[in-house]
């Protein structure tokens, strides 16, 4: 087996960080060398630092349990021990942006779950099946940062990962207008029913900043690379409402879409069934096969039954039917802390390794 790359997880004690730890513990290409968090956790054994707040059903991986948590702000120490880092810290936007650039400038690539650099024009915001070509902007970013190997790449917000993958294979039909209503799990707020009992038997019709992200981020994903920047797509027009619902994991989206050239039902189903991205073609370790699956059962997708499709990396679509106001409507589901967070970032790292952007130091 080829030598594994050494990785650090910044924010390893948090909800998304725990997912990173669990996904990476047995990863064939990456080996956890450092777990890092805030000064409050630094110096503790990892198992002690997450005691009482480990949220996953599977136990803390033994290979990580005994590691000593590092201070994520000690960039030189962490960067000296790893080939690249994943970032899932909960800091202010400015502090996160600075921390990530500090790692990049220390020649340590950062694959981030955070939003701080999503709108930096030379930072690729990636859904690997959709815009693998955006990685090419990294060369321009390295020139700006003055780095040889360091860079930042980010994944988009979890809310868009149910519907953007479903719309993308229909691109040739010219999607013009898109209305989405998302039904989002409480883990997206870093919470469980124990830590957020107000969510039991309840719906909250507001998630701060989520509707703006849901409307704007897809346009960068569908953007084009020009002059060392990603230039946003100008269509489709997107309107979104995002609701917090009482489920633990899994974001559902109800989607309404109007096209330039309205496709037939069979054309839509065929486009979904045949769609493959670069991760599928490269057979990356975390690539779901297939990426998209359609269920004919009117009662699917269901959050509990379908969120783990493809180990949480696949998207399940259902209820495709004509719409009286738009052309078509359907429902789509993704796992928010796997595909929408840590899993999506791990898949992005696999793609960037396969394409030569992540290498051993
Ligand atoms: P979380 O459970 O609150 O964990 C936050 C992590 O950040 C912990 O490891 C914490 O370490 C660390 N941290 C806090 N202050 C720090 C500091 N000063 N320096 C270094 N590390 C520090 O949050 P989360 O839900 O995992 O989310 C992490 C980030 O991902 C957030 O920005 C969130 O918005 C974003 N996100 C979350 C989801 C999701 O599904 N949950 C999805 C997409 C994006 P300690 O344990 O030592 O405090």
Boltz pocket constraint, residues with backbone or C-beta under 6 A from the ligand:
constraints:
  - pocket:
      binder: B
      contacts: [[A, 10], [A, 11], [A, 12], [A, 13], [A, 14], [A, 15], [A, 16], [A, 17], [A, 36], [A, 37], [A, 38], [A, 39], [A, 40], [A, 41], [A, 42], [A, 49], [A, 72], [A, 73], [A, 87], [A, 88], [A, 89], [A, 90], [A, 91], [A, 113], [A, 114], [A, 115], [A, 156], [A, 157], [A, 158], [A, 187], [A, 188], [A, 189], [A, 190], [A, 191], [A, 336], [A, 337], [A, 340], [A, 341]]
      max_distance: 6.0
